[in-house]
């Protein structure tokens, strides 16, 4: 099982990026997918999550209203659309998969079983 995160880059404040998470070895419909980020000198932060099957979503307060997590079952891909980016959004972003069946979305990192390699997002002021 692997996850491939991509789509990071350099963007000016106020701009947008869309990250993609493509797994191999499973279908995103059956696992919850979370996005996390790590900024230099800071702890890992859960950003967004989409549950398996019914696709219930949750967001960190810091990104609510600016970021949107979505899932394309046909393409077997989960996206993180990031709008109105701020310099404080600068971080390495990771996607991860939680194989447990849960009703409530969460971003408790230790509960996630598989992790991608990360993609760097840099927001300039």
N, C-alpha and C positions, 0 to 999 in steps of 0.2 A: 504494500500500500504506500502510495506517495501522493503528495499534494504539490502542485506547482503554482506559486503565486507570481503574478507579473503585473505590469502596468505602472509601476512607479516611475518617478522622474522628477525633474525640476520644474516648478511652476511658481508664478508670482502669487502673492497674497490676493485672495479674491477669485482665483482661478479654480479649475476643476480637473480632476483625474478620475479615471475608472480603473480599479484594480480587478483582476480576474483570479479565480482560484479553480484550477482544474485538477481533479484527482485521477489517479489510476488505481484500479483494483476495486473500486466500488462506485455506486451511483449516489449522487448528492441527495437524491430524493430520500434515501434511507438513513442518512446520517445528519445530525445537526452540524452546521458549519459556523465557526466563529472567526471573527477577525480581531487580531490583537496588534498592539504596536509597542515598540520599545524605543524610547528616545535616550540619547546619551545621558548617563547619570541618573536615569529614572527607572522605576520599576515597570515591568510589563503591565500594560493596561488593556483590558478588554474593551473593544470598540463597539462591536455589533455581533448579533447572533441570529441565525434563522434555524428553527427547529426542523427536524425531519418531517416528512409527510405534509402536515397541514401548513408548514411554513410560517409559524408565528415568529415575529421579529421583536428584537429588543435592541436598545442603543444606550451607550453611555451618555450621561448628561452633557458631557463636553462636546458631543457630536450630534446630539438630537436636533433634528430640523435641518441639518446640513449634509449628513451622510445617509445613504440608503443602501441597505443590503437586499439583494434579490437573487433569485435562482432560476436558471433555465434548464429544465429537466431534459429537454431534447439535446442540448449541447453539453449536458453534464457539467455545468459551470455555475459557480456562485460569484457574484459581482459585489463590489463595494464602490458605489458612486459617491464621490466626495466633491461637494460644492462649497463655495465660499471658504476656501482653504485659508488657514491662518498659519503664521510662522510656528506657532506652538503645535501644529499638526505634524511637524517634521519628525520623522521616525522611520524605523524599519517596520514594515507591516507584514504580519504573518497570518496565514489562514490555518485553521486546524479543524479536525473532525472529532466529534464525540459520538461513539458508537452506541451509547445507551439510548434507549427510547425514552424521551422526556416530553412532557407537555409544556413545561415552562422553559423559555429560552434562558440561557445563562452564559456568562463569560468567566466561569471559574476555571482558570487555566489548568489546574491539576486534574480536572475531570476530562480533559481532552486527550484523546489517545494518539492521534497522528498529527504531525506538524509539517508545514511546508518550510521552504528555505528562506523566505522573507524577500521583500522587495522594498527598496529605499524610496521614500517620498521626502522631498526637500521643498519647503515653501519659503521663498525669499520675500523679504519685506519691501 
